[in-house]
Amino acid sequence: MSPQARREHLIAAALELFGRHRPERVSVDDVVAHAGVSRALFYRYFANIGELHLAALRSVTEGLIDRLAHREPGPPLHRLRAALRGLIEVAESYRAGYVALLRSGSVIATSETDAVVDEVRDRAVAVILTDVGVTEPGPMLLVTLRCWTAVVEGALLSWLEEGVPPRAELAGWLVDQLVAMVTATAGHDPAVADFVARVERLERSAQRAATESQPSTSSGLRGPGPT
């Protein structure tokens, strides 16, 4: 294996173990035994088990950030639903790592792991603001969007562990949660009310454009009728 492939092999072995045991109970010996390598090789790539924890978390969060970078055309809420479906797919593919490493209260959490998780939260907030065209969000809007990212994380963990809400409803439900939270905040902050109005205008504009792009159903396009 190349050095990069060997490092990824160790991370994959750790993620598999995290799916069976709490991360804080997984030792270097457990990882090398599962990966089929020596301790000396482990320490060639990682200084300690904590460094491996961080690398494993990064493998999950980088997948989430990469998925958020792929944006579909359309109005803001449509793009957000698509982004959430992508996040669901990534979280499912990293099920063990996502549940083990992002579970609230994990004793392996450090300032470094918190910073890695914050990258995903910040990216999600940035995606929403960019789609709506807001360059200078006020503090109340930022608080609301950041609170919503916590809802997303909690919902994904619940879905992965318990299957609730159903997958088919998850992305739409999370968008509805954001709409409800922002609407509630709009009653307390005129700047957020302007954000809501901006989203509504973009949604109406997209709906009009979609309607106008539909082909005519006149008899001229259908061809001659029966004689």
N, C-alpha and C positions, 0 to 999 in steps of 0.2 A: 504494500500500500504506500501511496505518497504520504508525506507528513500531514497534509490537509485531510486526506481520506482517513488516516489513522486517528486524527483528532476528532473528526466527525463520528467515527466508529465508537470512540469512548463516550461522546455525548449521547449518541443513540442508546448505548448500553445503560447509561445513567437514567435516561428518560424512561426506559423500559422498567428499570428497578423502581423509579419513583411512582410508577403505576401500581406497584404491589406493596410498597412500604412508604412510610412518611420519609421525605427527603433527609431529615435530620438523623434518621436511623440507618441511612445508607453510608457505608464506609468505603475507603479506598480499596480495601480487600474485597468488598462485595463487587465493586465496579470491575476490578481487574479479573476477578474470577468469571464474572458474567461475560466480559469482553474477550476472555481467553488470552490475556496479555500479562506481562510481568509488572510488578510495582515500579521497577526502574523505568519501564516505558511510560507508565502513567506519569511519573514525575518529570519526564522529558517534555510533557505538554502542559501539565498543570502543577502549580506549586503546592496545592492542597485541595481538599474536597470542596472548600468554599469557592474556590476559583472555578471548579467544575459546575457547581450550582449556578454560578453567574453565567457561564457559557451556555448551559442548558436553557436557562431562562431567556438568554439572548436568541437562541435558535427559535424559540416560540414567538417572541415579540417581533423579531425581524420578519417572520412570515406574516404576522398581522400587519406590520407597517407596509410591507411590499404589496399586500392585497389592497390596502387603502390607497396606494399610489395609482392603482388602475381604476380610472373613473369612467363610467358609462355616460353617454350623452343623455340629455333630458333635463327636466326641472329638478330642483334641489331634492325634494322628497323621494323622487324616483331614484336619483343617484344614491341617496342615502340608503334606501332599501337594498339596492344592489350591493353597496359596500358592506352592509350588514350581512347579507347572504354570503359574501366572500369571507367575512370574519368568522361566521359560523363554520364554514368549510375548513378554514385553517385551524380553528379551535378543536374541531372534531379530529383532524388529522394528527394533532398534537395532544390528544385527549389526556393522556397520563401526565405529561408535563404541564399542561395548562391547569389541570385540577390541583396537582401537587404543589406547583410553584406559585400559583396566584391565589391559593386558598387563604382567606383572611386569617391573620394571626400566626402564620408559619414562623417557626423559630429560626428558620434560615434567612429570614428577611434582614437585609442590611441597607445601609444608605446607598450602596451601589445597585442592589437589586431593585430598590424603590425607584432609583433614577431610571433604570431600564424600563420598568413598567410605566413610568411617567411619560416616556417617549411615545408610547402607544396612545395614551390619553391625550397628550398634546397634539399628536397627529390627527386624531379623530376630531378634536375641536377645530383645528386649522382647516380640515376638509370642509366642515360645515360652514365656517365663516367665508372661505374662499368661494364656495358654491353660491352663496347668497350675495357676495360682493361686499362684505363688511371688512374694512381694513383697520378700524379702530374701535373694537368692541368695548362697551362699558363694563364696569366691574360686576354688575348684577347679571348681565348676559353671560360673562365668563364663568361666574359661579354656577349658574344654571346648567351650562353646557358641561362643565366639569362634574357636576353632580350626576348628570345623565350618563357620563362615561362609567361611573361607579354602578349605575343601574345595569348598563350593558354587561359589565364584568360579572356582576352577581347573577344576572339572568343566564349568561352562558355557563357559569358553573352549575347553576341549578339544573339547566337543561342537560348538561353532560352527565351529571350524577343521578338525576331523577327523571329526566325526560319531560320536564315541565318548564315552560309551555311546549306544546307540540312543535316540532321543527317547522311545519308548514306555516305556522302562525307567528313564529318567533320574530322574524325581521319586521313584519308589519306591526306587531305589538310594540316592539321597541321604538319604532318611528312614532307611533301613537303616543307613547310615553313622553317622547321629546316634545311633541306638539303640545301635550297637556301641561308639561312643566314650563315651557316657554310662554304659553298663554297665561298661566297663573302668574308668572313673573311680570308679564306685560302690565298687569293691573297695579303693579307697584313701581314701575319704572317706564317713563315715556320712551326712553331710548330702546327698550326691549319691545315696546309696542310698535315702534318703527321697524324693527327687525321682523316682527310677525307680518306687518303689512307688506314688507318687501318680499317675503317668501310667498305670500298670497298672490301678489302681482306676478311673480315669476311663474307660479303654478297656473294662473289663469291665462297668461300669455302662451305657455306651452300647450294648454288645452285648446286654445283657439288655433294655434299653428297646426296641431294634430288634426283638428276638424277640417281646416281648410285644405289639408294635404290629402284628404280622403277622395278617391275617385268618385265622379258623379254617378248617380244611379239612374240618370235619365234614359229614356228609351233609345236615344241616339247612340249611347255607348253600349247598350245591351244588344243593339242590332234590331232589325225589323221584327215586329211582333207577328203572331200567327195571323194568317189571312183566311 
